[in-house]
Amino acid sequence: MADEWRRYLEQQVELGGAEVVLSGTVRVPGASTPGHSERSEESGSGTSSRDLDKTSHGAIPRSARDDVRVLARRPTPSSQPRWKQGAPPIPGPGIAVESPSHALEDELVALKTLDEVAERIRTTYCCTLCPSRINAVPGHGNERARLVLVGEGPGATEDAQGKPFVGQAGNLLNGILEAIEVPRESVYITNVVKCRPPQNRKPLPDEIAACIPYLHRQLEIIRPKVILTLGSTAAEAMLGVRKSLGELRNKVHTYNGIPLVVTYHPAALLRNPNWKKPTWDDVRIVRQLLDR
């Protein structure tokens, strides 16, 4: 039990919670173990709930500290998954869009599998990004995924390896998925553009326009239950709008009738940890939609 709580609290810290130090013998309040006394919340070498505000040095929103304090003080009922504890309700509807599947080239419509789409991407130059790439990055994951994640474009590590979301941002994304009990191997991850923009700049409108038909075809083949866009570029491209991330979050949009949720890009969370708490709320909304 102690190991499970240590691992769970560490995940919450990574997602924006306050630091919690667990040492020595730890027992969840309410559990009775013969021969062992309960460690007082106000004593011992572990950090108490009263000290959590001090350990965060003001860097984490109070709501995040409160979430971790509650988790540290009492067990989650066994009937409810831990990710669901304090999860926000599913928000109301947002923008509804239809993909331009009727406008796809016949050659793309003829591609029946993700492997065929990937091969087409790797062997075709569709925009000015292609000649400078090391590897095209079509996407990676489960072709029967219930959840598809869409980012902006490959970075240097992705360009070198030919896979999306590797490196630090990929590790953080893995932790987020694990925390909502959705293994990475069960999802499909791709980007709006499949080749790395120079110096990791934002893709230009003509580059997005040239590459996004591949994404539309991938989504037609997979037919996921939920789509999660990571970052404003992916959200704007998928929804066909120019709006801030703040305007697009906290709504359930639809793409071809599929629920679409908008959240921050993992790379942005590495730059600004304060965005981890709202991201944690967003992915828990996604998890609830998967359970519908």
C-alpha positions in Angstrom: 0.0 0.0 0.0 2.8 2.4 0.9 4.5 1.8 -2.5 1.3 2.4 -4.4 0.7 5.7 -2.6 4.3 6.8 -3.1 4.1 6.1 -6.8 0.7 7.8 -7.2 1.8 11.0 -5.3 4.9 11.2 -7.4 2.7 11.1 -10.5 0.6 14.0 -9.1 3.7 16.0 -8.4 4.8 15.5 -12.1 1.3 16.7 -13.2 1.5 19.8 -11.1 0.9 18.8 -7.4 3.1 19.9 -4.5 6.1 17.9 -3.4 5.4 15.1 -0.9 8.2 13.3 0.9 7.3 9.8 2.2 9.8 8.1 4.4 9.8 5.4 7.0 6.7 3.4 7.8 3.6 4.8 6.1 0.1 3.7 6.8 -3.1 5.0 5.3 -5.4 6.4 8.0 -8.2 4.0 8.8 -6.1 0.9 8.1 -5.2 -1.3 11.1 -2.0 -3.2 11.2 -1.2 -5.1 14.4 2.1 -4.2 16.0 2.5 -0.9 14.1 1.4 2.6 15.3 0.0 5.2 12.9 2.5 7.9 12.0 1.1 11.2 13.1 0.4 13.8 10.4 2.1 16.4 12.6 5.3 14.5 13.4 8.0 12.3 11.9 10.4 12.9 9.1 7.7 12.9 6.3 6.2 16.1 5.1 2.8 16.8 6.7 -0.2 18.1 5.0 0.4 21.4 6.9 3.8 21.7 5.3 2.7 21.2 1.8 2.2 24.9 1.1 5.8 25.5 2.2 7.4 22.9 0.0 5.8 24.2 -3.1 7.4 27.7 -2.7 4.3 29.2 -4.3 5.0 27.7 -7.7 2.0 25.5 -7.8 -1.7 26.7 -7.8 -3.4 26.2 -4.4 -6.0 24.0 -6.0 -3.2 21.6 -7.0 -1.8 21.6 -3.5 -5.2 20.9 -2.0 -5.7 17.9 -4.4 -2.4 16.3 -3.2 -3.1 17.1 0.5 -6.5 15.3 0.3 -4.9 12.4 -1.5 -2.1 12.2 1.1 -4.5 12.1 4.0 -7.1 9.5 3.0 -7.4 6.6 0.6 -9.4 6.8 -2.6 -12.5 4.5 -2.3 -11.8 1.3 -4.1 -14.9 1.7 -6.2 -13.6 4.9 -7.8 -10.4 5.2 -9.9 -7.8 7.5 -8.4 -7.7 9.7 -11.5 -11.4 10.4 -11.1 -11.1 11.8 -7.5 -11.9 15.5 -7.9 -12.2 15.2 -11.7 -14.0 18.1 -13.4 -17.4 17.4 -15.0 -17.6 17.0 -18.7 -18.0 20.5 -20.1 -20.6 21.7 -22.7 -20.3 21.6 -26.5 -18.0 23.7 -28.5 -17.2 23.9 -32.2 -18.5 21.2 -34.5 -16.5 20.6 -37.7 -16.6 18.0 -40.5 -13.5 16.9 -42.3 -13.1 17.7 -45.9 -13.0 14.0 -46.8 -14.8 14.6 -50.1 -11.9 16.9 -51.1 -9.2 14.3 -50.5 -7.3 13.1 -53.5 -8.3 9.8 -54.9 -4.8 8.5 -54.2 -5.3 9.2 -50.4 -8.8 7.7 -50.4 -7.3 4.6 -51.9 -4.9 4.1 -48.9 -6.7 1.6 -46.7 -4.3 1.2 -43.8 -2.1 3.4 -41.6 1.0 1.7 -43.0 0.0 2.7 -46.5 -0.5 6.3 -45.4 2.8 6.2 -43.6 4.6 4.9 -46.7 3.0 7.6 -48.8 4.2 10.3 -46.4 7.8 8.9 -46.3 8.1 8.7 -50.1 6.3 12.0 -51.1 7.4 15.6 -50.9 4.2 17.6 -50.4 5.6 20.9 -49.1 8.8 22.9 -48.5 9.4 21.1 -45.1 10.1 17.7 -46.8 13.5 18.2 -48.4 15.2 19.2 -45.1 13.9 16.3 -43.0 15.9 13.4 -41.8 12.9 11.3 -41.3 9.2 11.9 -41.9 7.1 11.3 -38.8 3.8 9.9 -39.9 2.6 8.8 -36.5 2.8 5.8 -34.2 0.5 3.6 -32.1 -2.5 1.4 -32.2 -4.4 1.3 -35.4 -7.6 0.5 -33.4 -7.0 3.2 -30.9 -9.9 4.7 -29.0 -7.9 7.8 -28.3 -5.9 9.8 -30.9 -3.5 12.5 -29.8 -2.6 15.2 -32.3 0.4 17.6 -31.9 1.9 20.4 -33.9 4.9 18.8 -35.7 8.1 16.8 -35.0 11.0 18.2 -33.1 14.7 17.4 -33.5 14.5 14.1 -31.6 11.4 13.0 -33.5 13.0 13.9 -36.8 16.1 11.8 -35.9 14.1 8.8 -34.7 11.0 9.0 -37.0 8.6 8.7 -34.1 6.4 11.3 -32.5 6.7 12.5 -28.9 10.0 11.1 -27.8 12.4 12.8 -25.4 11.4 14.8 -22.4 8.0 15.9 -23.7 7.3 12.3 -24.7 8.2 11.0 -21.2 5.9 13.6 -19.7 3.1 12.5 -22.0 3.6 8.9 -21.1 3.2 9.8 -17.4 0.0 11.7 -18.1 -1.5 8.8 -20.0 -0.4 6.3 -17.3 -2.0 8.5 -14.6 -5.4 8.3 -16.3 -4.9 4.5 -16.9 -4.5 4.8 -20.7 -1.3 3.0 -21.7 0.6 4.7 -24.5 0.5 1.5 -26.6 -3.3 1.7 -26.7 -3.4 5.2 -28.3 -2.3 6.6 -31.7 -0.1 9.7 -31.7 0.5 11.9 -34.7 1.0 15.6 -35.7 -0.6 18.1 -38.0 2.6 18.3 -40.1 4.7 15.2 -40.6 8.1 16.8 -41.1 10.1 19.0 -38.7 9.9 22.8 -39.3 13.3 24.5 -39.2 14.4 25.5 -35.7 11.1 24.0 -34.4 9.2 27.1 -35.6 5.4 27.0 -35.9 4.3 25.4 -39.2 3.2 27.9 -41.9 -0.4 27.9 -43.2 0.6 26.5 -46.6 2.6 23.7 -44.9 -0.4 22.8 -42.7 -2.7 22.9 -45.7 -0.4 20.6 -47.7 0.0 18.0 -44.9 -3.3 17.9 -43.0 -5.1 15.7 -45.6 -2.9 12.8 -44.3 -4.2 13.5 -40.8 -7.8 13.5 -42.1 -7.2 10.1 -43.8 -5.5 8.7 -40.7 -8.5 9.6 -38.6 -10.9 8.1 -41.1 -9.0 4.8 -40.9 -8.8 4.7 -37.1 -12.2 6.1 -36.3 -11.3 6.8 -32.6 -13.8 7.5 -29.9 -12.0 10.7 -28.7 -9.4 13.1 -30.1 -7.1 15.1 -27.9 -5.2 18.0 -29.5 -2.0 19.1 -27.9 -1.3 22.9 -28.3 -2.9 25.7 -30.1 -1.6 25.0 -33.5 -3.1 21.5 -33.6 -6.4 22.8 -32.1 -6.7 25.6 -34.7 -5.8 23.3 -37.6 -8.3 20.6 -36.5 -11.2 23.1 -35.8 -10.4 25.5 -38.6 -10.4 28.6 -36.3 -8.0 31.2 -35.0 -8.6 31.3 -31.3 -6.5 31.2 -28.2 -6.0 28.0 -26.2 -7.9 29.5 -23.4 -10.9 30.1 -25.6 -10.8 26.5 -26.9 -10.3 24.7 -23.6 -13.1 23.7 -21.3 -15.4 22.6 -24.1 -16.1 19.4 -25.9 -15.8 20.1 -29.6 -16.6 17.6 -32.3 -14.8 16.4 -35.4 -17.0 14.3 -37.6 -19.1 13.7 -34.6 -16.0 12.5 -32.5 -15.5 14.4 -29.2 -12.4 16.6 -29.4 -10.7 18.1 -26.3 -8.0 20.8 -26.4 -5.1 21.0 -24.0 -1.5 22.2 -23.6 1.4 20.7 -25.5 3.7 18.6 -23.2 6.6 20.8 -24.3 4.8 23.8 -23.0 4.3 22.1 -19.6 8.1 21.7 -19.3 8.5 25.5 -19.8 5.6 26.4 -17.5 4.7 23.9 -14.7 1.6 26.0 -13.7 -0.1 24.6 -16.8 0.1 21.0 -15.6 -2.9 21.4 -13.3 -5.3 22.5 -16.1 -3.8 19.8 -18.4 -4.6 17.3 -15.7 -8.2 18.4 -15.7 -8.4 18.2 -19.5 -7.1 14.7 -19.7 -9.5 13.6 -17.0 -12.3 14.9 -19.1 -10.9 12.9 -22.0 -10.9 9.8 -19.7 -14.5 10.3 -18.8 -15.5 10.6 -22.5 -13.7 7.3 -23.2 -15.8 5.7 -20.5 -19.1 6.9 -22.0 
